[in-house]
Amino acid sequence: MRQHEGGEKVPGGFYWKQNNWEIEVVKGDEGTLPGDTDTTYVRIPTLAMLLGAPVMGGLFVVFLPFLGFAMLANHLGKKAMSGLKQAADEVGAAVGPAWQPGEARFAGKKKAKKEKKAAAAKDEKAEKTEESDDEKK
């Protein structure tokens, strides 16, 4: 089969654009193929198009449901994987340590406990003095 380039004058008929699988129809006795010199075409005989078109249409009709099922399976698989990933992230966060780089807590818990106890004692003492002031009145 002879290859033709875009912009070339060719006899009328069906031409297959190889780089993106398109059919160009040149009407009449002679015409020019669209595109530049980088675009290549192959002439398809008319009889081959007349026999091939119904076969390709029939294959499309037969395999279209399988394409739908494949797309559905792909979609459900992606949803399942995202759910599993999220669940694994949550389990990892719950099981993993709460360690944060750059944070140091070497001394401070005892001091904080003492301050908390002192504040509670101070509040308790203030309440007692208020009660005794109320009793005096």
C-alpha positions in Angstrom: 0.0 0.0 0.0 1.4 3.4 -1.0 1.5 6.1 1.6 0.4 9.6 0.8 1.3 12.9 2.6 -0.9 15.7 3.7 -1.3 18.4 1.0 -0.8 15.8 -1.8 -3.2 15.6 -4.7 -4.8 12.2 -4.8 -7.7 10.4 -6.6 -11.1 10.4 -4.8 -11.7 7.7 -2.2 -11.1 6.8 1.4 -7.8 7.6 3.1 -6.8 6.4 6.6 -4.8 8.9 8.7 -2.3 6.6 10.5 -1.2 8.8 13.4 -4.7 9.2 14.9 -6.8 6.6 13.2 -9.1 8.9 11.3 -10.7 8.3 7.9 -10.6 11.2 5.4 -12.9 11.1 2.4 -11.7 12.8 -0.8 -14.9 13.5 -2.9 -14.9 13.6 -6.6 -12.3 12.4 -9.1 -9.4 14.2 -7.5 -8.7 16.2 -4.3 -6.1 17.3 -1.8 -5.5 15.5 1.5 -5.7 17.8 4.5 -2.7 18.3 6.9 1.0 19.0 6.4 3.8 16.8 5.1 4.2 15.1 8.5 0.7 13.6 8.2 0.6 10.2 6.4 -2.3 8.5 4.8 -3.0 5.1 3.3 -5.6 4.7 0.6 -8.3 2.1 1.5 -10.1 0.5 -1.4 -13.9 1.2 -1.6 -14.8 -2.5 -1.5 -12.8 -2.9 1.7 -14.6 0.0 3.3 -18.0 -1.4 2.2 -17.2 -4.7 3.8 -15.2 -3.5 6.8 -17.6 -0.8 8.1 -20.5 -3.1 9.0 -18.0 -5.6 10.6 -16.5 -2.8 12.7 -20.0 -1.5 13.7 -21.0 -5.0 14.7 -17.9 -5.5 16.8 -18.6 -2.1 18.5 -22.2 -3.2 19.4 -21.0 -6.6 20.7 -18.2 -5.2 22.8 -19.9 -2.1 24.1 -21.5 -3.8 27.1 -18.1 -5.3 28.1 -16.6 -1.8 28.0 -19.4 -0.6 30.3 -18.7 -3.5 32.7 -15.0 -2.8 32.6 -15.5 0.9 33.3 -17.9 0.0 36.2 -15.3 -2.4 37.7 -12.6 0.2 37.3 -14.7 2.8 39.2 -15.7 0.4 42.0 -12.0 -0.8 42.3 -10.8 2.8 42.7 -13.5 3.5 45.3 -12.6 0.4 47.3 -8.9 1.2 47.2 -9.5 4.8 48.4 -11.6 3.4 51.2 -9.0 0.9 52.2 -6.3 3.6 52.0 -8.3 5.9 54.3 -8.9 3.0 56.8 -5.3 2.1 56.8 -4.3 5.8 57.4 -6.7 6.0 60.4 -5.5 2.7 61.9 -1.9 3.8 61.4 -2.7 7.1 63.2 -4.4 5.3 66.1 -1.7 2.7 66.5 1.3 5.0 65.8 3.0 7.1 68.5 2.1 10.7 69.0 5.8 11.6 68.6 6.4 14.9 66.9 10.0 15.7 65.8 11.6 18.7 67.4 9.4 18.6 70.5 11.1 18.1 73.8 9.2 17.4 77.1 12.0 16.4 79.4 10.9 18.3 82.5 7.7 20.0 83.0 5.1 17.5 84.1 6.1 17.6 87.8 6.3 21.3 87.7 2.9 21.6 86.1 1.4 19.2 88.6 2.9 21.3 91.5 1.5 24.5 90.0 -1.9 22.9 89.5 -2.0 21.7 93.1 -0.9 25.1 94.4 -3.6 26.8 92.3 -6.2 24.4 93.7 -5.0 25.0 97.3 -5.1 28.7 96.7 -8.7 28.5 95.3 -9.7 26.3 98.3 -8.2 28.8 100.7 -10.0 31.6 99.0 -13.3 29.8 99.3 -12.8 29.1 103.0 -12.0 32.8 103.7 -15.2 33.8 101.8 -17.3 31.3 103.8 -15.8 32.6 107.1 -16.5 36.2 106.0 -20.1 35.2 105.2 -20.5 33.6 108.6 -19.2 36.7 110.4 -21.8 38.8 108.7 
